[in-house]
Amino acid sequence: MKKTSIMRKLYNSRIFWVIIALLASLTLWVYVIGQETEEYKRTFPGVKLELVGEDILLNSRNMVITDLNTSTVTVEISGPRRIVGSWSSDDLTAQVDVSKLTQSAFTSLQYTVKFPDGTDTSGVKTKSKTPETVNFMVSAQTKKIIPVVGSFEGSVAEGFTAETPEFEPSNITVFGPETYLKNISRAWVEFEKGDVSSTYSVDVGYQLQDEEGEECSTTGLSFSDDTVRATLRVLAVKEVPLTVDLIANGGATSANTKISIEPESITLAGDTSILSVLNRISLATIDLGDFESTFGSEYRIIYDDGLKNLSGITEAKVSIEIVGLETRSYAVQQENMSCINVTEGYSAEVLSENLVVKLRGPKEQLEQVRGENIRVVADLKDFNTSVGQYMPPVKISVDGFPELGAMGDYTISIEIRKD
């Protein structure tokens, strides 16, 4: 009875239960500590492989690593559970030191597993590695200059044309092992935009290609430029008629001519500001008094240097025919010849007794003209104080018949004397 009373008092005592709780906590702590400190093994697949000293190898010996047989490894690590159990494969790194390599050769090296910074690694060990070594090629680095070529894949607006795309830079220097460079032929660029009506430029990347246009790998390579400036020069297009300028002479005007030009026009491309004011191209200035009834010649087509000839035609053939007019020759007597603008203090005498003049004009007027209707005048304003005999050019006019004109050039013989 007394024993039961003592037990009842003990169960109801707060101190008793506090002691029990402390003993339970101590037991649990001892268990956990034992679990965390006991040796624990774990396999980590896909640990990233890292090459150390590649910059030293490149800068001091101009050598690079190629053909690495793997980029990840699998390692088995042992150590305290609280440490090893908290890691993942991303926390580990497999490092290979290549800084001391000196020759181009196929090489096999072991790697070192690096643990997270700050880890107490006194009880951590690498139990196994798969593979145990990594294989790679040490190669001398060289360079190759390749052209940049490409195409515009967009559309050009109606009324405009585009030149061949231009690229800046026009060449790319590729650095890498010779075996990687030997098949690379060009840097191929493609760019696009819809309905382009003005010059278009864009920065764009490129693709390495071989001679067959197949893509080449960029692994292990470096480049002088990562992008290029692609430019598509866009020009306005305009069809421009070809013409000639006529000088009315010899009784003929543009109304009496039939003109044929082959081709009638050419198509030019260029800056809008130039083409907008170019409405015709004059091939030549032709004096209608230089021929009697027909004329034909070829002329070079000349235009602004900033324009491009899309037609490709550089010369045009011009034919002119005088229609509705006839010609007839007349003898002009000395009394119808005179001199004007004779210098003061000087006199001029016409020595020619007659001059045969060919006139052109409507038939009915030619039939009415007589020699006495024709006047031959020599203008001596440029002779100043000259004396002696001369043959100055003369101007022919027909009194009362304004539609008639003289064909060709004429001179008469005169003598100038000082009074």
Buried (B, 14 or more C-beta within 10 A) or exposed (E): EEEEEEEEEEEEEEEEEEEEEEEEEEEEEEEEEEEEEEEBEBEBEEBEBBBBBBEBBBEEBEBBBBBBEEEEBBBBBBBBBBBBEEBEBEEBBBBBBBEEBEEBEEBEEEBEBBBEEEBEEEEBBBEEBEEEEBEBBBBEBBEBEBEBBBBBEBEBBEEBBBBEBBBEEEBBEBBBBEEBBEBBBBBBBBBBEEEBEEEBEBEBEBBBBEEEEEEBEBEBBBBEBEEBBBBBBBBBBBEBEBBBEBBBBBBBBEEBBEBEBEBEBBBBBBEBEBBEEBEEBEBBEBEBBEBBEEBEEEBEBEBEEEBBBBEEBEEBEBEBBBEEBBBBEBEBBBEBBBBEEBBEEBEBEBBBEBBEBBBBBBEEBBEEBEBEBBBBBBBBEEBEEEEEEBEBEBEBBBEEBEBBBBBBEBBBBBEBEEE
